Amino acid sequence: MAVEEIDEPRVGHDAVIVRAEAAGICGSEIEGYLGRMSNRVPPLVMGHEFAGTVMTTAPSAGAWSGRRVAVNPLLSCRTCARCRAGDRNLCAQRRLIGVHLQGGFAERVRVPTANVVALPDGVDVRIGALVEPLANAVHALGLARRLVAPETAVVLGAGTIGIFALHAARAVGVADVRVVEPHSERRASALAAGARVAHADPAELVRERSADLVIDAVGATATRRAALDIVRAGGAVVLLGLHEDETALPFHRVVRDQIVLQGSFAYTDADFAAALELLASGRVALGALAATRPLESGPEAFATLAAGPTAQLKTFLAPTRS
């Protein structure tokens, strides 16, 4: 990880240049930093969770000039059957700003006009950077509710996505949401966010095996297996985390107890809009947000996060104002 000078982005057709004023570091980017996420190929400016101010526009997008925006980094063809159905996240040509194109860990970023969403007046730009991770959780809960009517839910992992999955579950009326997280300060964050109980170990939940829904916000072998140990017969497991690629699972349990396994990737435009409304209204909050750190501190921030979980749920980077 290094801080370098690169060419200025060109606005081109039907796009804007956004000054990135808050860009969150995602767990998937730490995986890429550690060489465990094959879709992030150096040299690459990462950063897919970001918001800022529109500095330059194509002639067709002049109305966006000077506006504060959150960026939806998901690009798609917008013409295939999946896109027309509203599932742009499943487009065969999907790409992500910060993964396949230069992203938000930069002073300026080129963004298609269709991918900027206006921030309401008074909403902190860091809140704008949280819309993307919350949209992932909103999407996961939407998928889950097609499968079961959850009264009890368990979230595995209390990082940003896990905490947002907790918030999203409570926002749709799941009264009993429990969290499993080995890190004590993150368990405290889960309780502050409304978890009924925060467990360090899933053993008690395994004995009960009563959860209608389990959301795996980690994606490790241990958490995927724990999800199947916790969920009730006829329940659903939503797989949201991407820590490891391959996992052996007890499929006799899946078959004999009719467990539904549901993958969840990214979000729809409706999910993104719902996430922005939840954050802007204050119905979902992460508490006191960390101050943005200068881009120059990015290598140090990545090294710290790669060393293991921290109490701080989101680290933000931003260019130093000139």
Secondary structure, DSSP 8 states (H G I E B T S, - for coil): ------------SSEEEEEEEEEE--HHHHHHHTT--TT--SS-----EEEEEEEEE-GGGGGGTT-EEEE--EE--S-SHHHHTT-GGG-TT-EEBTTTB--SSSSEEEEEGGGEEE--TT--HHHHHHHHHHHHHHHHHHHHHHH---SEEEEE--SHHHHHHHHHHHHTT--EEEEE-S-HHHHHHHHHTT-SEEESSTHHHHHH--EEEEEESS--HHHHHHHHHHEEEEEEEEE---S-S-----HHHHHHTT-EEEE--S--HHHHHHHHHHHHTTSS--SS----EEGGGHHHHHHHHHTS--S-S--EEE----
